[in-house]
Amino acid sequence: MRFDAAQTLNAPVVPNFFIAGAPKAGTTSLYHYSSQHPEIYVSLIKEPNYFASEIRLDQFSESLRPQAEQDTRDLRAYLEGPLREKRFGGVVTEWHDYLKLFQQAEGRKAIGEASVCYLWSESAAANIRRNIPDARIILVLRNPIEMAISIYLQTVKTGALCCNFRDAMEMALEQRGGKIDVLHPFLDFGLYYEQVQGCWRRFRKNGCGFIGTRCTRRSRHGCWQTYFVFWTWIRTSARTCRSGISPPESRI
């Protein structure tokens, strides 16, 4: 994957940081908190998955393809609209569409996006590094067992799954290695070792940070402060961290 931004007459606004990590680990909260800081701009879409080459329409299973196609049509209508409201989810596949997500950054110092699949994806870290070499990345991790249970419960609640946890694990094993499905890449999301290694190898010189779910649960203020220490170009204070921060609405 290669993008030639130099062909654009005016230098496009591109992100300089990325939030990735495990599903159900707190990336949505971090995305939401970041959007409330006056010096940070985050993508209008959470989970654009642009740099993850594996997340494309032809990679979805037959059972998920109709919904994925509908989501693609809805995303196109959104991108061709005024872009006034944030949107959760939508696979952005074209560079010019991706740039639209940051056109309202208005000179913010930190410009970022959040896609959990960038940690799992074998292509995302390399694609980001190749095209935005100065980017930083922060990985939000969670105990893999807790994460698996949380994903299972959410999938059951949405009606996409109707079975006990053991049967779900067996189904996930059957689907593993195939196309994106209800329970794939469910198991692979928790295989952190090689995933983290890949991100660390490519981003450690610029900045590769880690936040654990326990941090966000125990001390929102402490997590917030640590987050901005990592992004050294952002000015913050205890007052900034304590005020004006509200949690996102739960999707579970």
PyMOL commands that set and color helices and strands:
alter all, ss='L'
color gray80, all
select helices_A, chain A and resi 5-7+27-35+57-59+65-79+95-100+117-120+124-131+144-157+165-175+188-190+192-203+213-218+220-230+238-242
alter helices_A, ss='H'
color red, helices_A
select strands_A, chain A and resi 17-21+40-42+45-46+87-88+110-114+136-141+208-212
alter strands_A, ss='S'
color yellow, strands_A
deselect
rebuild
show_as cartoon
